[in-house]
Amino acid sequence: MNAVALHAEVRGNGPPVLFAHAIAYDHRMWLPMLEHFGSGRRAILADLRGHGRSAVPPGPYSLQQMAGDCAALLDHLRIERADFVGLSLGGMVGQAFALHHPDRVNRLVLSNTSSSYGSAGREMWEARKKLVREGGLAALHDMAVSRNFSEAFRREHPESVAEAMKPFLASPVEGYVGCCDAIAALDFTGALPRIFAETLVIAGSLDPGTPVAMSETLVRGIPKSRLAVIEGAAHLSAYEKPAEFARLVRGFLQA
């Protein structure tokens, strides 16, 4: 299983924290949140395989492969262990990282994510693959906007939504499709009791893609975990509510 050399932006000094973004985004998704995160941490903002400035190998991808990419990135940076913060796809990679590289993770934050999409998951992600193959990421633009941002945020901050969608629309089709394959195979629920890292699970109260019930499943399964719900946030909670997200994560990592 060959690892992909990930592009990463590294900011600050202190104990390392690896941040993994949502599908069809890149490290820039975290920038509004970092404005509130404070100093004292070495923030490693990775572009996952198939995204941003990282390589786009042919698919299919797997979550275990993507976790291996993150371990290789830590090796490259000469970091033995790090905290891991993942949102959506990044949270699925975070689960794989904690399961397959338990000696590399300190604390774990799983935000707006799931351990399984159930029996309908593969069909849903196959349908998205088809749409993107035929029409590029633009075919998913309206759906992504409505799922990723609450109605109030879309109305009050249209310029922020437009800025957030730039990397989405520029995301490589092959990378998106490869990650769809990885997510279609998502089935970590039964393995959650083997995640021994202290874990914070974050949900958005208005998230239609990974609703609060999916976060509750994570908390029931992971032994040392707790749930925080960000009121009024949809799927990209770190982008929509950056100050609250930063406060939750910073407090958890410092506890």
Buried (B, 14 or more C-beta within 10 A) or exposed (E): EEBBEBBBBEBBEEBBBBBBBBBBBBBBBBBBBBEBBEEEBBBBBBBBBBBBEBBBBEBBBBBBBBBBBBBBBBEEBEBEBBBBBBBBBBBBBBBBBBBEBEEBBBBBBBBBBBBBBEEEBBEBBEEBBEBBBEEBBEBBBEEBBBBBBBEEBBEEBEEBBEBBBEBBEEBBBBBBBBBBBBBBBBEBBEBBEEBBBBBBBBBBBBBEBBBBEBBBBBBEBBEEBEBBBBEBBBBBBBBBBBEBBBBBBBEBBEE
